[in-house]
Amino acid sequence: MKQSKNLVRKMSEEKFQRYLVRKPKSIDEAFTWIRNNCVKSDSYAVDPRDDSVTIFCSARNKRPNGYVNSNGEKQNTEAPCPLCDESIETTPIILSRKLRKGVYAFVNENLYPFLTPQGSRDMIGDGIVRGAHFLIWPTTEHRDIHEISYRDHVVSFELMADLESRLIESGLEHVQFIKNTGKVVGGSVEHGHYQAAGMNVFPMRIQNDVDFLEKSKESFVKYLSRENPKDFKLKDYGSVSLVVPYFMRRPFNAIIYPNDFSVNSLRDLGKEQRKDFARATSDIANVLSRLMPSIEKEFAYNFVFHTGPIGTMYIEVLPYTQGEGGFEKAGLSVCQSNPEIAVREYRQYKQFGL
Ligand SMILES: [Zn+2]
């Protein structure tokens, strides 16, 4: 078969249609599918020192790794992809939007969830942690968010807001969104994606935000927007701000927040705000894709979404610019840079230039 030179590797239309679940109210159906097909976690435990939760899920060790081969050498663009490779089976698609002919953004189930609707038991107590774990794919093309248009990327935020609503309506208390890009930060599939975990508990960092709101009588974001030095704001998108926080723990950490402090979850975002979140996340990912190699770091970062009863939602941008040593594990961060330098470096890129 003759192939065009510009042919983008992608999930075929035929494969996409094969996995598409056509019923709109599919969360319950998704839960049934997870019960019947997915791996189960073993149990969980709560660390009595800080109430942080550890979920034991030994089956996740069997996940295929799309980033590196067994010698640790990068396979790069030819890494096996659960979407693009016809021979690899994927999971039912429960939400989707067409981007253009033959190209879609969609949500499907994670074959290796750490949370399941039936739940897992507390190691020593009688509690149950339950939920569901989904993947949000910004495009069926084999790309990540720093390589796609704002117009395509905003659709991911619409899908995440829709998924969040459905999971909260199903009775789960919290939906944790994250993004792992790069092997060193926990990524196992190169094809760009976000993850969502609906659950009946709050992760510790989210509980910290809830506690901050209660203690300070204002959201963390409201506090930050007032106290953070004004020139640490990399860009104001209109409805969303992107800043380097004055307490930057690691070089180039950044925070994205809505300028309307009453927004506390993705489903509260209006059209303009979704667009500005897509622009801000695209911009920072794109800048990091060039900045990190320029300082001899592998391009790798996490996004951690902070949403829920925390006053104001925000996204933490955590590039893997420095490892964690013993002092960090004791709770003292030693940062190999400072916020002024990070801001200056970021401003070298046209997205954040003054
Ligand atoms: Zn792919």
Residues whose N, C-alpha, C, O or C-beta is under 5 A from the ligand:
A	BS01	ZN	C81 L83 C84 H142 H191
